[in-house]
Amino acid sequence: MTSETKRRSVESELPEAAVHEKRGFSMVWLIPIVAALVGGGVVARTLLERGPTVTIRFASGAGLEPGKTRVKYKSLVVGTVTDVALSEDLAQVVATAELAAEAAPYLNEQTVFWVVRPEISSSGISGLDALVSGSYIGVIPGHGQEPRRDFEGLAHHPLRAAHPDALQVVLEAPALGSIREGTKIYHRSIEAGEVVGYALAPGDGGVTITALIDPDFAKLVRSDTQFWNASGIEVKVGMGGVRVHTESLAALLAGGIAFDTPQGSKAPGAERGDRFPLHSSADAAERTREHAEGLPLVIEATHVGSLKEGDHVTYRQVRVGVVGRHELSADARSVKVHLRIYPRYARLVRSNSRFWNASGIHAHFGLLSGLQVDTESLESILAGGVAFATPDEPGPRVKRGTLFPLHARPEPEWHAWSPSIRLPSADPGKTVHHAIHVENHRSLFGNGVASEAVSPDGGSAAVPAVASGPDARGARKRGFFRRVLGRGGS
């Protein structure tokens, strides 16, 4: 039997295989399916946990890096900056940040973002944590009703972040000067608020400055509160010497605004949006406050010489008022000057009072009297002002706005007038027990002093004088040069 025959014989003896088609799940596909489900779950979870994306516009991109700069709330990371780019107009830097899903309900018109950087200033060191972790974006969740995803970022920590109920007021100034966002506001050298914004006023009206006052100080701001620019050093030279004033070292270096309210003020408290003028200095604020109180008067003269707004009004060389604005009369033939007498001294002004220009030196020469030089005081030479006197028999008290002529110089007898006019105490809680009357200088070196006690019971009568100087009603005092020349008795 050949090999081929044997092969065929064997094949014929083998059973024929039955082929059946198998149906059902193959275990081979289990692994990729499981992998797909796990991957899908991860993706789904990532999508579900992914929070909102916001854009924040800043003036500068310093310290902002995609993938590195964090968004933090109370030192906890709540997001990451994913992109930093310039705005379309190239004026700002736009930071895109992805936040945690939990942040979504708090992104609205009241939400605040700002950049936290390490800063060293006169008031201390801020942003110390940024020294280690780098600059980051701080956020204060809002509680508004309108959702937002696009924000204007701030360059510093806003006051309202710590005090959302801070008092917002508007200050008006002719120019911005050194005031910037973040400029501190002080009350008696204590930090009480900050500037949060500024803008040009409508038309040519200067600038408006938006300020926030800490709630602990808000109750001190009233309708008669005065705000002034406290930046730099204020130097004032007068008879008392040189006075140098600065609000604080921080205000000196970084600029600042200060405010104060008259003691015992009964004016209504300030409300949100109230507007106040921002004065150039504390002295300017004081003059304005003084000009707004007391008895308003008007003096009229053909010319006022060196007399200017802010000069003093004096009575016996004591400052009792302030000179206000000037204006021409209706026929332009004279000048009207507005005065304001302080409330405590208003009763000194009577219908027969006499006002004169106390600025400069007045010289008189006569064949018999010689050369006589008169001046109200050395300070009036330097600062100028108006003086007045009231006769021994005072006339009725005057009304607001009463008009008086302004004399170029006083008559000799005006200096001798010494009426008894009782003044209220500077301190309403105390009684004046003693008053000093100083006779006005008729010359550079001639003066007299008379002192009288005031009745302790508050009555109108004065008790006899307890000390006296030269009799103001005696012989006419000689001028300095006349005494030097020996042309008169003592």
C-alpha positions in Angstrom: 0.0 0.0 0.0 1.4 3.2 -1.0 1.9 6.1 1.3 -0.8 8.1 -0.4 -3.2 5.2 0.0 -2.4 4.9 3.6 -2.9 8.6 4.2 -6.3 8.6 2.6 -7.3 5.5 4.6 -6.4 7.2 7.8 -8.3 10.4 6.9 -11.3 8.3 6.1 -11.2 6.7 9.5 -11.1 10.1 11.4 -14.5 11.5 12.6 -15.7 14.6 10.8 -15.6 17.8 12.9 -18.9 19.6 13.5 -18.5 23.4 13.3 -21.0 25.5 15.3 -21.2 29.4 15.4 -20.7 30.6 19.0 -22.9 33.5 20.2 -22.5 35.8 23.3 -20.0 38.2 25.1 -16.3 37.7 24.6 -14.1 38.2 27.7 -11.5 39.7 25.4 -13.4 43.0 25.3 -13.8 43.3 29.0 -10.5 45.1 29.6 -10.9 47.9 27.0 -14.5 48.4 28.1 -13.5 48.8 31.7 -10.8 51.2 30.7 -13.2 53.3 28.7 -15.7 53.5 31.6 -13.0 54.6 34.0 -11.7 57.2 31.7 -15.2 58.5 31.0 -15.9 58.7 34.7 -12.8 60.7 35.2 -13.7 63.0 32.4 -17.3 63.4 33.7 -16.1 64.0 37.2 -13.6 66.6 35.9 -16.3 68.3 34.0 -18.7 68.3 36.9 -16.1 69.6 39.3 -14.8 72.2 37.0 -15.9 75.7 38.1 -16.6 78.9 36.2 -14.1 80.7 34.1 -13.7 84.4 34.7 -11.8 87.3 33.1 -10.2 90.0 35.3 -8.9 93.2 33.9 -5.9 94.8 35.6 -3.9 98.0 34.9 -0.7 95.9 35.0 0.2 92.3 34.6 3.1 92.4 37.0 3.3 89.1 39.0 0.6 87.3 36.9 1.8 84.1 35.3 -0.4 81.4 33.6 -0.5 78.2 35.5 1.3 79.6 38.5 -0.7 82.6 39.8 -3.4 81.4 42.2 -6.7 82.9 43.2 -7.1 82.9 47.0 -9.8 83.6 49.5 -8.7 83.8 53.1 -5.4 82.2 52.1 -7.1 79.2 50.5 -6.6 78.5 46.8 -9.9 78.7 45.0 -8.7 79.0 41.4 -5.7 79.4 39.0 -4.8 81.8 36.3 -4.8 80.0 33.0 -4.0 82.9 30.6 -2.7 86.4 30.6 -3.1 88.7 27.6 -3.4 92.3 26.6 -6.9 93.8 26.0 -7.9 94.7 22.5 -7.1 98.4 23.0 -3.7 97.5 24.7 -4.8 99.6 27.8 -5.2 96.7 30.2 -4.1 93.2 31.0 -6.8 90.5 30.9 -6.2 87.5 33.2 -8.3 84.4 32.6 -8.8 82.3 35.7 -10.6 79.0 36.4 -12.3 78.9 39.8 -13.7 76.1 41.9 -17.3 75.1 41.3 -18.2 76.3 44.8 -17.4 79.9 43.7 -20.1 80.2 41.1 -22.9 81.4 43.4 -20.7 84.3 44.6 -19.6 85.8 41.3 -21.8 88.9 40.8 -21.6 92.6 40.6 -20.4 92.9 44.2 -17.5 90.5 43.8 -14.0 92.1 44.1 -10.7 90.9 42.8 -7.3 92.5 43.5 -3.6 91.7 43.1 -1.6 90.9 46.3 2.0 91.7 46.1 4.6 92.2 48.8 4.9 95.9 49.5 7.0 98.0 51.8 5.6 101.4 52.7 5.8 104.0 55.5 2.8 102.3 57.1 4.4 98.9 57.3 4.9 95.7 55.2 1.9 94.1 53.5 1.5 90.9 51.5 4.1 89.0 53.4 2.7 85.7 52.3 3.3 86.7 48.7 7.1 86.8 49.4 7.0 83.0 49.7 4.2 82.0 47.3 4.6 84.8 44.8 1.9 87.3 43.8 -1.7 86.1 43.8 -5.2 87.4 43.2 -7.3 88.0 46.2 -11.1 87.7 46.0 -14.0 88.8 48.1 -17.2 86.9 47.3 -20.2 89.1 46.5 -23.8 88.7 47.5 -25.5 90.5 44.6 -28.2 89.3 42.4 -26.7 89.8 38.9 -24.2 87.0 38.0 -21.0 88.2 36.3 -17.9 86.6 34.7 -16.0 89.7 33.7 -14.5 92.0 36.3 -12.3 95.1 36.8 -9.5 94.1 39.2 -8.0 96.5 41.7 -4.4 97.1 42.4 -4.7 96.9 46.2 -6.8 95.5 49.0 -10.1 97.4 49.1 -11.4 98.8 52.3 -14.8 97.4 51.6 -13.3 93.9 51.6 -12.9 94.2 55.3 -15.8 96.6 55.9 -18.5 96.2 53.3 -20.7 98.7 55.2 -18.1 101.6 55.0 -19.4 105.1 54.3 -18.9 106.2 50.7 -18.5 110.0 50.2 -17.4 112.1 47.2 -14.7 114.7 47.6 -14.4 117.6 45.0 -11.1 119.2 44.2 -9.8 121.5 41.4 -7.0 119.0 40.7 -6.0 115.5 41.8 -2.5 116.3 43.0 -0.8 113.3 44.7 -4.1 111.6 45.4 -4.4 108.0 44.0 -6.4 104.9 44.5 -5.4 103.5 47.9 -4.5 107.0 49.3 -5.2 106.8 53.1 -7.7 109.1 54.9 -6.8 110.1 58.4 -8.7 111.5 61.4 -6.3 113.0 64.0 -3.5 111.0 62.4 -5.4 107.7 62.8 -6.1 105.8 59.6 -9.9 106.1 59.0 -10.4 105.3 55.3 -9.1 105.3 51.8 -9.6 106.6 48.3 -11.1 104.0 46.0 -11.5 106.0 42.8 -11.4 109.3 41.0 -12.8 110.8 37.8 -13.0 114.1 36.0 -16.0 116.2 37.0 -18.5 117.2 34.4 -17.5 120.2 32.3 -14.4 122.0 33.7 -15.2 121.3 37.3 -12.0 119.7 38.4 -12.0 116.1 39.7 -14.2 114.0 42.0 -12.7 111.6 44.4 -14.6 108.6 45.8 -13.6 107.8 49.4 -14.6 105.1 51.8 -14.7 105.8 55.6 -14.3 103.0 58.0 -17.6 102.3 59.9 -15.8 103.1 63.2 -15.2 106.6 62.0 -18.2 107.1 59.8 -20.3 108.5 62.7 -17.7 111.3 63.0 -18.5 112.6 59.4 -21.2 115.2 59.4 -22.5 117.7 56.9 -20.1 120.4 58.3 -17.0 118.1 58.3 -13.9 119.5 56.6 -11.6 117.4 54.4 -8.2 118.6 53.3 -5.1 117.3 51.4 -2.7 116.2 54.1 0.2 115.4 51.7 3.6 116.9 52.4 4.5 119.5 54.9 2.6 122.7 55.8 4.8 125.6 56.9 3.3 128.7 58.4 5.3 131.8 59.5 3.8 134.3 61.9 4.4 136.3 65.0 4.4 133.0 67.0 7.3 131.7 64.9 7.5 129.0 62.3 4.8 126.3 62.5 5.5 123.0 60.7 2.7 120.5 60.4 2.3 117.2 58.8 -0.5 114.7 59.3 1.8 111.6 59.6 4.9 110.1 58.1 2.8 107.9 55.9 0.9 111.0 54.6 4.2 112.8 54.1 5.7 110.0 52.0 2.7 108.5 50.2 0.1 111.3 50.3 -3.1 111.4 52.3 -6.3 113.1 53.1 -7.4 114.2 56.6 -10.8 115.3 58.0 -12.2 116.8 61.1 -15.6 117.9 62.4 -16.2 121.0 64.7 -16.4 120.0 68.3 -19.9 119.7 69.5 -21.3 119.8 66.0 -25.1 119.3 65.8 -25.1 118.9 62.0 -26.7 115.8 60.6 -24.5 112.8 59.9 -23.2 112.1 56.4 -25.0 109.7 54.2 -23.7 107.6 51.3 -22.9 109.8 48.3 -22.7 113.1 50.2 -20.2 115.5 48.6 -17.6 117.6 50.3 -15.0 120.1 49.0 -11.4 118.9 49.4 -9.3 121.8 50.7 -5.7 122.3 49.8 -4.5 122.4 53.4 -5.6 122.3 57.1 -5.3 126.1 57.2 -7.5 126.5 54.2 -10.1 124.2 55.8 -10.0 126.1 59.0 -10.5 129.4 57.2 -13.5 128.0 55.3 -15.0 126.6 58.5 -14.6 130.0 60.3 -16.0 131.8 57.3 -19.1 129.6 57.4 -19.9 130.4 61.1 -20.6 133.5 63.0 -21.9 137.0 62.0 -21.5 137.9 58.3 -20.7 141.6 57.5 -19.8 143.6 54.5 -17.3 146.5 54.4 -17.0 148.9 51.5 -14.1 151.0 50.3 -12.8 152.7 47.2 -9.9 150.3 47.2 -8.7 147.6 49.6 -4.9 147.7 48.9 -3.2 144.5 50.1 -6.3 143.2 51.9 -7.0 139.6 50.7 -9.3 136.7 51.4 -8.2 134.8 54.5 -6.7 137.8 56.4 -7.6 138.4 60.0 -10.3 140.6 61.5 -9.0 141.9 64.9 -10.4 143.7 67.9 -7.8 145.0 70.3 -5.3 142.9 68.2 -7.1 139.7 69.1 -8.3 137.7 66.1 -12.1 137.7 66.1 -12.9 137.0 62.5 -11.8 136.4 58.9 -11.8 138.3 55.7 -13.8 136.6 52.9 -14.4 137.3 49.2 -14.2 140.6 47.4 -16.5 142.0 44.8 -17.2 145.2 43.0 -20.3 147.3 43.9 -23.2 147.4 41.5 -21.9 150.7 40.0 -18.3 149.5 40.1 -17.3 152.6 42.0 -16.2 150.7 45.2 -15.2 147.3 46.5 -17.2 145.3 48.9 -15.4 142.9 51.2 -17.2 140.2 53.1 -16.2 139.5 56.7 -17.2 136.8 59.1 -17.0 137.5 62.8 -16.7 134.4 65.0 -19.8 133.5 67.0 -18.2 134.3 70.4 -17.3 137.8 69.3 -20.3 138.7 67.3 -21.7 141.0 70.1 -18.6 143.2 69.8 -20.0 144.6 66.6 -22.5 147.4 67.1 -24.2 149.9 64.8 -21.6 152.6 65.7 -18.5 150.3 65.4 -15.7 151.6 63.1 -13.7 149.4 60.7 -10.3 150.3 59.2 -7.6 148.7 57.1 -5.0 147.4 59.5 -2.5 146.4 56.8 0.9 148.1 56.6 2.2 151.1 58.3 0.7 154.6 58.5 3.0 157.6 58.9 2.0 161.1 60.0 4.1 164.2 60.1 3.3 167.5 61.6 5.4 170.6 62.5 4.4 170.3 66.1 3.9 166.6 66.5 6.8 165.4 64.5 6.8 162.0 62.7 4.4 159.5 64.1 4.2 155.9 62.8 1.1 153.9 63.5 0.5 150.2 62.9 -2.1 147.7 64.3 0.6 145.1 65.0 3.7 143.7 63.5 1.7 140.7 62.3 -0.6 143.0 60.4 2.4 144.3 58.5 3.2 140.8 57.4 -0.3 139.3 57.0 -2.6 142.2 56.5 -6.2 142.4 57.9 -9.1 144.5 59.1 -9.5 146.0 62.6 -12.5 147.5 64.3 -13.4 149.3 67.5 -16.7 150.0 69.3 -17.4 153.2 71.3 -17.7 153.3 75.1 -21.5 153.6 74.6 -22.1 150.7 72.2 -25.0 151.0 69.8 -27.5 148.2 69.1 -26.3 144.9 67.8 -26.3 144.6 64.1 -28.0 142.2 61.7 -26.4 139.7 59.4 -25.0 141.4 56.3 -24.8 144.9 57.7 -22.7 147.2 55.6 -19.9 149.3 57.1 -17.5 151.8 55.5 -13.8 150.7 55.6 -11.6 153.5 56.7 -8.0 153.8 55.5 -6.8 154.5 59.0 -8.3 154.8 62.5 -9.0 158.1 64.2 -7.0 158.7 67.4 -10.0 158.4 69.7 -11.0 155.0 68.3 -8.0 153.4 70.1 -9.2 154.9 73.4 -12.6 153.3 73.2 -13.0 150.7 75.8 -16.6 149.5 76.1 -17.7 146.9 78.6 -19.2 144.1 76.5 -19.6 140.7 78.1 -18.5 137.8 76.0 -19.7 134.1 76.3 -17.1 131.7 77.4 -15.0 129.8 74.9 -15.9 126.7 76.8 -19.7 126.5 77.3 -19.2 124.4 80.5 -17.1 127.0 82.2 -17.6 130.6 83.5 -15.2 133.4 82.5 -13.8 134.8 85.8 -11.2 137.1 84.4 -10.7 139.2 81.2 -7.7 141.0 80.0 -8.2 144.3 78.0 -5.3 145.3 75.9 -5.3 148.8 74.5 -4.4 148.9 70.8 -1.0 150.1 69.7 -1.1 153.6 68.3 2.5 153.4 67.5 5.1 150.6 67.1 6.0 150.7 70.7 3.2 152.4 72.6 0.6 150.3 74.4 -1.4 150.0 77.6 -2.9 147.1 79.5 -6.0 147.2 81.7 -7.4 144.2 83.5 -10.8 143.7 85.0 -12.4 140.8 86.8 -15.8 139.4 85.6 -18.5 138.6 88.1 -18.4 134.9 88.8 -22.2 134.7 89.0 -22.4 135.4 85.3 -24.0 138.8 85.8 -23.6 141.7 83.3 -21.8 144.0 85.8 -18.0 143.9 86.0 -16.2 144.3 89.3 -13.6 147.1 89.7 -10.3 146.6 87.9 -7.7 144.6 89.7 -4.8 145.8 87.7 -4.3 148.7 85.3 -1.8 150.2 82.9 -1.7 153.7 81.4 -5.1 155.3 81.3 -6.6 154.7 77.9 -8.7 157.9 78.3 -5.8 160.0 79.4 -3.6 162.2 77.4 -3.0 161.2 73.8 0.0 158.9 73.6 2.9 160.2 71.7 4.4 158.3 68.8 7.7 156.6 69.1 9.7 159.2 67.1 8.0 162.1 69.0 9.2 160.6 72.3 12.7 160.2 70.9 12.8 163.8 69.8 11.5 164.9 73.3 8.6 166.8 71.9 6.1 165.7 74.5 5.6 164.7 78.0 5.3 161.1 79.1 
